[in-house]
Amino acid sequence: MKLSLEEVENIADLARLSLTESEKKRYADELSVVLDYIEMLDEVNTDDIEGTNQVTELEDVVREVEVVESSDETKKKIIEQFPQKMGNLLKVKAVFSSSDEE
């Protein structure tokens, strides 16, 4: 599959990359080779092959989440240490805001 220069320009625009004419030609050639290889892999019959997530046979070590209730006195001491609070809640800057609003 040969990519055209227009397709490379479109990909570069989507990735917000500014490419020179020589880079566009080079990437058209290089990406075309990669896509050709992927097309070759599509021809391999994998019907009876079981999927794998990883091949090292390592396992994640995790622990169970354990909820421990604290006394009202402990909760009060923690809340008193909040730099900014609204009632019993910790007040933080907005995470999903594009401005510096709190």
ZAVEXTI-836896 format. One record per atom (N, C-alpha, C): residue in three letters; z, y negated, x negated. Coordinates in steps of 0.02 Angstrom, whole numbers, padded with zeros to 5 digits, always signed. Example, Ala and Ser with C-alpha at 12.3 -4.5 7.8 and 13.67 -1.06 7.14 Angstrom:
ZAVEXTI-836896
ALA+00390+00284-00660ALA+00390+00225-00615ALA+00390+00165-00660SER+00354+00112-00642SER+00357+00053-00684SER+00394-00002-00645
//
This chain:
ZAVEXTI-836896
MET+00000+00058-00043MET+00000+00000+00000MET+00000-00062-00045LYS-00052-00099-00042LYS-00059-00159-00084LYS-00036-00220-00044LEU+00014-00255-00070LEU+00037-00316-00037LEU-00009-00374-00055SER-00022-00415-00006SER-00062-00475-00019SER-00017-00530-00045LEU-00047-00582-00073LEU-00007-00639-00097LEU+00028-00673-00038GLU-00004-00673+00020GLU+00027-00704+00079GLU+00090-00666+00100GLU+00087-00599+00096GLU+00146-00559+00113GLU+00203-00572+00063VAL+00186-00578-00001VAL+00236-00593-00052VAL+00265-00663-00039GLU+00224-00711-00021GLU+00248-00778-00005GLU+00296-00776+00054ASN+00279-00736+00105ASN+00323-00729+00163ASN+00390-00699+00144ILE+00389-00646+00103ILE+00451-00615+00079ILE+00491-00665+00039ALA+00458-00703-00004ALA+00492-00753-00045ALA+00524-00807-00001ASP+00488-00827+00052ASP+00516-00877+00099ASP+00578-00849+00133LEU+00575-00786+00155LEU+00633-00756+00188LEU+00693-00751+00141ALA+00679-00740+00077ALA+00732-00735+00027ALA+00750-00802-00003ARG+00715-00854+00020ARG+00725-00922-00004ARG+00714-00926-00080LEU+00660-00895-00102LEU+00641-00896-00172LEU+00580-00941-00181SER+00579-00976-00236SER+00521-01016-00253SER+00485-00981-00311LEU+00424-00959-00298LEU+00387-00920-00348LEU+00325-00958-00371THR+00310-00949-00435THR+00248-00976-00462THR+00191-00929-00442GLU+00129-00951-00451GLU+00072-00909-00434GLU+00072-00844-00475SER+00090-00849-00538SER+00090-00788-00580SER+00146-00740-00557GLU+00203-00768-00536GLU+00257-00725-00510GLU+00236-00691-00446LYS+00201-00727-00403LYS+00178-00698-00340LYS+00133-00638-00354LYS+00087-00646-00401LYS+00041-00591-00418LYS+00080-00533-00448ARG+00126-00548-00494ARG+00165-00495-00526ARG+00206-00457-00474TYR+00240-00494-00429TYR+00281-00461-00379TYR+00239-00423-00327ALA+00180-00448-00313ALA+00135-00411-00268ALA+00120-00343-00298ASP+00105-00341-00363ASP+00090-00278-00397ASP+00152-00233-00400GLU+00209-00261-00420GLU+00270-00221-00428GLU+00296-00194-00361LEU+00297-00237-00311LEU+00320-00214-00245LEU+00273-00163-00214SER+00209-00170-00228SER+00160-00122-00203SER+00173-00053-00233VAL+00191-00050-00297VAL+00207+00014-00329VAL+00268+00045-00296VAL+00318+00005-00282VAL+00379+00030-00250VAL+00363+00057-00180LEU+00324+00019-00142LEU+00307+00042-00074LEU+00264+00104-00076ASP+00220+00110-00125ASP+00180+00172-00133ASP+00225+00232-00145TYR+00277+00222-00186TYR+00324+00276-00201TYR+00362+00296-00138ILE+00382+00247-00099ILE+00417+00262-00036ILE+00372+00300+00011GLU+00308+00282+00015GLU+00261+00319+00057GLU+00255+00391+00032MET+00257+00401-00034MET+00253+00469-00061MET+00315+00508-00041LEU+00374+00477-00041LEU+00435+00511-00021LEU+00435+00528+00053ASP+00401+00488+00094ASP+00396+00503+00165ASP+00360+00568+00179GLU+00319+00591+00132GLU+00281+00652+00141GLU+00323+00715+00129VAL+00381+00707+00098VAL+00424+00765+00082VAL+00457+00789+00146ASN+00454+00855+00157ASN+00485+00885+00216ASN+00560+00892+00204THR+00600+00857+00242THR+00673+00860+00235THR+00707+00886+00298ASP+00670+00922+00339ASP+00697+00946+00403ASP+00759+00989+00394ASP+00760+01033+00345ASP+00816+01080+00336ASP+00866+01056+00283ILE+00861+00994+00264ILE+00906+00967+00212ILE+00963+00929+00246GLU+01024+00948+00228GLU+01082+00915+00255GLU+01094+00848+00219GLY+01110+00796+00256GLY+01122+00731+00227GLY+01185+00729+00185THR+01185+00686+00135THR+01245+00677+00094THR+01264+00603+00092ASN+01327+00589+00085ASN+01350+00521+00077ASN+01359+00503+00004GLN+01380+00552-00034GLN+01389+00542-00106GLN+01386+00610-00139VAL+01376+00611-00204VAL+01365+00675-00238VAL+01419+00692-00289THR+01469+00650-00298THR+01519+00663-00349THR+01577+00707-00326GLU+01579+00721-00261GLU+01632+00760-00229GLU+01701+00728-00236LEU+01703+00664-00252LEU+01766+00628-00254LEU+01785+00610-00182GLU+01850+00605-00169GLU+01873+00588-00103GLU+01915+00525-00107ASP+01912+00484-00054ASP+01954+00425-00051ASP+02026+00446-00040VAL+02070+00411-00073VAL+02141+00423-00064VAL+02165+00368-00018VAL+02188+00388+00041VAL+02210+00339+00090VAL+02280+00358+00113ARG+02314+00311+00141ARG+02379+00325+00169ARG+02379+00305+00242GLU+02422+00336+00279GLU+02427+00321+00349GLU+02458+00252+00358VAL+02435+00216+00408VAL+02464+00151+00424VAL+02532+00163+00457GLU+02582+00131+00430GLU+02649+00140+00457GLU+02675+00073+00480VAL+02689+00066+00544VAL+02714+00004+00572VAL+02790+00007+00568VAL+02818-00044+00536VAL+02891-00047+00530VAL+02915-00110+00566GLU+02957-00100+00615GLU+02984-00157+00652GLU+03035-00194+00610SER+03032-00260+00613SER+03080-00301+00577SER+03129-00331+00627SER+03187-00348+00601SER+03238-00378+00644SER+03216-00449+00662ASP+03244-00475+00715ASP+03228-00544+00736ASP+03247-00593+00681GLU+03301-00579+00644GLU+03322-00623+00590GLU+03270-00624+00534THR+03243-00566+00517THR+03191-00562+00464THR+03128-00599+00486LYS+03108-00590+00548LYS+03049-00624+00574LYS+03059-00700+00571LYS+03119-00722+00590LYS+03134-00794+00590LYS+03130-00822+00520LYS+03157-00785+00470LYS+03154-00808+00400LYS+03082-00813+00375ILE+03041-00766+00394ILE+02970-00767+00373ILE+02934-00827+00405ILE+02945-00837+00470ILE+02912-00892+00505ILE+02934-00959+00477GLU+02996-00964+00456GLU+03022-01027+00428GLU+02985-01044+00362GLN+02958-00995+00328GLN+02924-01006+00264GLN+02850-01024+00273PHE+02824-01020+00333PHE+02754-01039+00345PHE+02745-01113+00327PRO+02692-01130+00289PRO+02681-01200+00273PRO+02664-01241+00335GLN+02624-01212+00380GLN+02608-01245+00444GLN+02613-01192+00498LYS+02641-01210+00554LYS+02648-01161+00608LYS+02639-01193+00676MET+02621-01151+00723MET+02616-01170+00793MET+02659-01119+00831GLY+02718-01139+00848GLY+02764-01092+00879GLY+02784-01039+00828ASN+02773-00976+00844ASN+02788-00921+00798ASN+02727-00897+00760LEU+02673-00935+00760LEU+02610-00915+00729LEU+02597-00957+00666LEU+02568-00925+00616LEU+02548-00959+00555LEU+02484-00997+00569LYS+02481-01061+00553LYS+02422-01102+00565LYS+02382-01103+00500VAL+02317-01087+00506VAL+02272-01086+00448VAL+02210-01126+00464LYS+02172-01144+00412LYS+02108-01179+00423LYS+02060-01132+00460ALA+02016-01162+00498ALA+01966-01124+00535ALA+01922-01085+00487VAL+01910-01022+00503VAL+01869-00979+00461VAL+01796-00986+00478PHE+01779-00993+00541PHE+01710-00992+00563PHE+01683-01061+00578SER+01714-01112+00550SER+01692-01180+00561SER+01653-01203+00500SER+01600-01243+00511SER+01560-01267+00456SER+01588-01332+00427SER+01637-01361+00460SER+01668-01423+00436SER+01736-01408+00405ASP+01769-01459+00382ASP+01835-01450+00352ASP+01891-01459+00402GLU+01876-01447+00465GLU+01927-01454+00518GLU+01980-01401+00509GLU+02039-01416+00531GLU+02093-01367+00530GLU+02103-01339+00599
//
